[in-house]
C-alpha cells in the first residue's frame, strides 16, 4: 500500500506540473493588478488554456486522493516537491527549451534530497480520523497564518517579497487541503458516498482548495518564480509533515536521523532555488517584446516571446521581473 501511494503521488505531481505550465501560460494573457483582484478568476475562466490547466489540476486531485487513502500524509505531500522539476521539464518539451547542465544538477538535487529525507524520516502509522479538537487547532493555526501572510503581501509592492508571502500562504492552504482531503477520502472508502457528501471535511477541503488556488494565481503574478516557488515547494512539504504528525499521529524517526533529514531538505531547497533561478534567467535572456501603448486587454494576444515563457508574470517584461 505504501508503494502504491508513492506511485499515485508521483502521478499527481506530474498532472499538477502540467496544469501549472498551462496556468502560467494563461497568466500571460490576463491583466495584472497591484491588489487582490477577484476579476482575475473570471478572466482566467474565459481563457481556454487555463481550462486545460485546471483539468490537469483535477486529475492531480484524483491521484492525490488515491495516494492519501493508501498512505500517510507525511509521505504523500512531500513527494509533491517533484512538481517543480516536472513542470520545468514539461515546459522545455512544450516550448522547445533545452535544459542546461546546471538545471539537471538541480533536478538531481531535488530527487536525491527528497529520497534521502523520506528514507531517513520513514513516516508510518497514524490515525484514520483526527479528533475534532485537533481539527479546530489546525484550522485556526493555518487559517490565521494565511490571513497574516496575505495581509503582509498586500502591504508590499509587486516583487520578490510579495511573491514569497503569497507562495507561502498558498503552501499552507494546499497542505491543509490535503489533510482535509485525507479525512474525506477515508470517509468515502469506509462509509460510502452518502457519508462522504455529508462529511464537513468534504466541503472544507473544497473551500480551502479554492482559496489556495486563488493565492497561487496571485503569487504567479506578484513576482519572479525564484521567490514564490521555493516557498510553495518546501512550505507544502514541511507543513504537510507537521499536520501528519500532529493531526494524524503519524510517526517519523528522530535522533541522529535528523541529520540526513535536514541534509535532504537542504538539497531540495538548493535544487528548488536553482531551478527557479534558471527559469528566471531564461526569461531575462529573451528579447523584450514590442508592446502597444494601449493597455493590454483580454482580447490582446501575447507576443511570441511571452507565449514561449510559461512562468513570466503578465504585463511585465522579463527584466522587470528580475
C-alpha positions in Angstrom: 0.0 0.0 0.0 2.9 2.4 0.8 4.4 1.9 -2.6 1.0 2.3 -4.3 0.6 5.7 -2.5 4.0 6.8 -3.8 3.1 5.9 -7.4 -0.2 7.8 -7.1 1.7 10.8 -5.5 4.2 10.9 -8.4 1.3 10.8 -10.9 -0.4 13.6 -9.0 2.9 15.7 -9.2 3.1 15.1 -12.9 -0.5 16.1 -13.5 -0.2 19.2 -11.3 3.0 20.2 -13.1 1.2 20.0 -16.5 -1.6 22.0 -15.1 0.8 24.6 -13.7 2.6 25.1 -17.0 -0.8 25.7 -18.7 -1.9 28.1 -16.0 1.2 30.1 -16.2 0.7 30.3 -20.0 -2.8 31.6 -19.4 -1.5 34.1 -16.8 0.3 35.9 -19.7 -3.0 36.9 -21.2 -5.0 38.4 -18.4 -4.3 41.9 -17.0 -2.2 42.5 -13.9 -3.1 44.4 -10.8 -1.3 45.8 -7.7 -4.0 44.4 -5.3 -6.0 41.2 -5.0 -8.3 41.0 -8.0 -11.4 38.8 -7.9 -11.9 39.6 -11.6 -8.7 37.6 -12.2 -10.5 34.3 -11.7 -13.3 35.4 -14.1 -10.7 36.5 -16.7 -8.9 33.1 -16.4 -12.2 31.2 -16.7 -12.6 32.8 -20.1 -9.1 31.6 -21.2 -9.2 28.2 -22.9 -5.6 27.2 -22.0 -6.4 27.9 -18.3 -9.3 25.4 -18.5 -7.0 22.7 -19.8 -4.6 23.6 -16.9 -7.5 23.2 -14.4 -8.2 19.8 -16.0 -4.6 18.8 -15.1 -5.2 20.1 -11.6 -8.4 18.0 -11.3 -6.5 14.8 -12.4 -3.9 15.7 -9.8 -6.5 15.9 -7.1 -7.9 12.5 -8.1 -4.4 10.9 -7.9 -3.7 12.8 -4.7 -6.9 11.4 -3.1 -5.9 7.9 -4.1 -2.5 8.5 -2.6 -3.8 9.8 0.6 -6.2 7.0 1.1 -3.4 4.4 0.7 -0.6 6.1 2.5 0.4 8.6 5.3 0.1 12.3 4.7 3.7 12.8 5.7 4.8 10.6 2.8 2.3 11.8 0.1 2.6 15.5 0.3 6.4 15.8 0.4 6.6 14.0 -3.0 4.8 17.0 -4.5 8.2 18.8 -4.4 8.8 16.9 -7.7 6.2 19.1 -9.3 8.8 21.8 -9.9 11.3 19.7 -11.9 8.4 18.1 -13.7 7.0 21.5 -14.6 10.2 22.8 -16.0 10.8 19.5 -17.9 7.3 19.7 -19.4 7.8 23.3 -20.2 11.0 22.5 -22.0 9.2 19.9 -24.1 6.2 22.1 -24.9 8.1 25.3 -25.6 11.2 23.5 -27.1 13.7 24.8 -24.5 16.7 22.8 -23.7 17.6 22.1 -20.0 21.2 23.1 -19.4 23.6 21.0 -17.3 23.1 23.0 -14.1 19.4 22.5 -14.4 19.8 18.8 -14.4 22.1 19.1 -11.3 19.2 20.9 -9.6 16.8 18.2 -10.6 19.1 15.6 -9.3 19.4 17.6 -6.0 15.7 17.6 -5.5 15.3 13.9 -6.3 18.2 12.8 -4.1 17.3 15.2 -1.3 13.6 14.0 -1.3 14.6 10.4 -1.3 17.2 11.0 1.5 14.8 12.9 3.7 11.9 10.5 3.3 14.1 7.4 3.8 15.5 8.9 7.0 12.2 10.1 8.3 10.3 6.9 7.4 6.8 8.2 8.1 4.4 5.5 9.2 1.3 4.7 11.2 -1.3 7.2 12.1 -5.0 7.5 12.9 -7.7 7.4 10.2 -9.7 10.3 11.6 -8.3 13.1 13.9 -10.4 14.3 16.8 -12.4 17.5 16.4 -10.3 19.3 19.0 -7.2 18.9 16.8 -9.1 20.0 13.7 -10.1 23.2 15.5 -6.5 23.9 16.4 -5.2 23.1 12.9 -7.9 25.2 11.1 -7.3 28.1 13.5 -3.5 28.0 13.2 -3.4 27.5 9.4 -6.2 30.0 8.7 -4.5 32.6 10.9 -1.2 32.2 9.2 -2.7 32.5 5.8 -4.5 35.7 6.8 -1.3 37.2 8.2 0.8 36.3 5.2 -1.8 37.6 2.8 -2.0 40.9 4.7 1.7 41.2 4.7 1.8 40.6 0.9 -0.8 43.4 0.3 1.4 45.9 2.2 4.3 45.3 -0.3 4.6 46.2 -4.0 4.8 43.7 -6.7 8.2 41.9 -6.4 10.0 39.0 -4.7 8.8 39.7 -1.1 5.2 39.8 -2.2 5.5 36.6 -4.2 7.2 34.8 -1.4 4.5 35.7 1.1 1.7 34.6 -1.2 3.6 31.5 -2.2 3.9 30.5 1.5 0.2 31.3 2.1 -0.7 29.1 -0.8 1.5 26.3 0.5 -0.3 26.4 3.9 -3.6 26.3 2.0 -2.6 23.3 -0.1 -1.2 21.4 3.0 -4.4 22.0 4.9 -6.4 20.9 1.8 -4.5 17.6 1.7 -5.1 17.0 5.4 -8.9 17.6 4.9 -8.9 15.5 1.8 -7.3 12.6 3.6 -10.1 12.5 6.1 -12.8 12.9 3.4 -11.4 10.1 1.2 -11.1 7.8 4.2 -14.8 8.5 4.9 -15.6 7.7 1.2 -13.5 4.5 1.4 -15.1 3.1 4.7 -18.5 4.7 4.9 -19.6 5.2 1.3 -20.7 8.1 -1.0 -23.5 9.3 1.2 -21.3 9.8 4.2 -18.7 11.4 2.0 -21.1 14.1 0.9 -22.4 14.6 4.5 -18.9 15.0 5.9 -17.9 18.6 6.7 -14.3 17.8 5.6 -15.5 17.3 2.0 -16.8 20.9 1.7 -13.9 22.2 3.8 -11.2 20.8 1.6 -13.1 22.1 -1.5 -13.3 25.6 0.0 -9.7 25.7 1.3 -8.5 24.4 -2.1 -10.2 27.2 -4.0 -8.6 29.8 -1.6 -5.2 28.2 -2.1 -5.7 28.3 -5.9 -6.6 32.0 -5.7 -3.5 32.7 -3.6 -1.3 30.7 -6.1 -2.7 32.6 -9.1 -1.9 35.9 -7.4 1.6 34.6 -6.4 2.3 33.9 -10.0 1.5 37.5 -10.9 3.2 39.0 -7.9 6.9 38.4 -8.7 9.5 36.1 -10.1 9.3 32.3 -9.8 12.5 32.2 -7.7 10.7 34.0 -4.9 7.4 32.1 -4.9 8.2 28.5 -6.0 10.7 27.5 -3.2 8.3 28.8 -0.6 5.5 26.9 -2.2 7.6 23.7 -2.7 9.2 23.4 0.8 6.2 25.0 2.6 3.7 22.4 1.4 6.0 19.5 2.2 7.0 20.7 5.7 3.6 21.9 6.8 2.0 18.6 5.5 4.6 16.7 7.5 3.7 18.7 10.6 0.0 18.1 10.0 0.6 14.4 9.5 2.4 14.2 12.9 0.0 16.4 14.9 -3.3 15.6 13.3 -3.0 12.0 12.3 -0.4 10.9 14.9 1.9 9.7 12.1 5.4 8.9 13.4 8.8 9.9 12.0 12.3 9.0 13.1 14.2 11.5 15.2 17.5 11.4 17.0 20.5 11.1 14.7 18.1 10.6 11.8 17.6 14.3 11.9 21.0 14.8 10.3 20.1 13.1 6.9 16.6 14.6 7.1 18.0 18.1 7.3 20.6 17.3 4.7 17.9 16.0 2.3 15.7 19.0 3.0 18.7 21.3 2.2 19.3 19.6 -1.1 15.6 20.0 -2.0 15.8 23.7 -1.2 19.0 24.2 -3.2 17.5 22.4 -6.1 14.3 24.4 -6.0 16.2 27.7 -5.8 18.5 26.6 -8.7 15.6 25.6 -11.0 13.7 28.8 -10.2 16.7 30.9 -10.9 17.3 29.0 -14.1 13.8 29.8 -15.3 14.1 33.4 -14.3 17.4 33.7 -16.2 15.9 32.1 -19.3 13.2 34.8 -19.2 15.7 37.6 -18.8 17.7 36.4 -21.9 14.7 36.6 -24.2 14.4 39.8 -26.3 12.0 42.3 -24.9 8.6 42.1 -26.7 7.2 45.0 -28.6 4.2 46.5 -26.9 1.4 48.8 -28.0 0.9 52.0 -26.0 -2.7 50.9 -25.2 -3.4 48.9 -22.0 -3.4 45.1 -22.6 -6.9 43.8 -22.6 -8.5 40.4 -22.6 -8.7 40.4 -26.4 -5.0 41.1 -26.8 -2.9 38.2 -27.8 0.5 37.7 -26.1 3.7 38.3 -28.1 5.7 35.4 -29.4 8.3 35.9 -26.7 5.7 36.0 -24.0 3.9 32.9 -25.3 7.1 30.9 -25.1 7.6 31.6 -21.4 5.1 29.9 -19.1 6.4 31.4 -15.9 6.7 35.1 -16.8 4.3 37.4 -15.0 1.7 39.0 -17.2 2.0 42.7 -18.2 5.7 42.8 -17.3 8.9 42.3 -19.2 11.4 39.7 -18.1 13.8 42.4 -17.0 11.2 43.9 -14.7 10.6 40.6 -13.2 14.2 40.3 -12.2 
